[in-house]
Amino acid sequence: MALSASTTLPHSVDRVAAVFVDEDFLRHTSELVGGSLESFTIDGDTAGAFSTTTVRTLPTTRLPDIARKFVGESLTVTQTEQWEAPAADGSRASTIALKVAGAPLDVTAVQRLVAEGGSTRIELEGNVKSSVPFLGGKIADAAEPMVGKALNIQSQQAQAWLESH
């Protein structure tokens, strides 16, 4: 299943990127959906190329019954991001990979923070795949809307966070 989303925030790329790697913001977005932030690490200087690893525990209450029976009441999701150094105009890109412990799901995406004057256009393109024979397509189909929502919450919540901090 393909993931695709785009939104624009009236803030600079460096401010938006800083929020996306702010541990307090990540805790806030995790708790917003009923989960918890288990750990967060940054490897490298955020002024250049760097990587992050975020581990969250998330409830499965909004998943379809078929998925919930398979994974249980909660999921541990590890999200790794490989951030590129800023381009000449300040735009940035990160490659995102999500691994769900105990679930045969692989999520990969590219998130671009595109500078547009004083604003940032956030573009997200990716895929959700499942390796389960015969049922993999159904599992990916069921998971895709939830994964898409989870990735989009970050962009939606960033606006409110930037205005209040």
Secondary structure, DSSP 8 states (H G I E B T S, - for coil): -EEEEEEEESS-HHHHHHHHT-HHHHHHHHHHTT-EEEEEEEES-TTSSEEEEEEEEEE-TTS-HHHHHHH-SEEEEEEEEEE----TTS-EEEEEEEEETTS-EEEEEEEEEEEETTEEEEEEEEEEEE--TTTHHHHHHHHHHHHHHHHHHHHHHHHHHHHH-
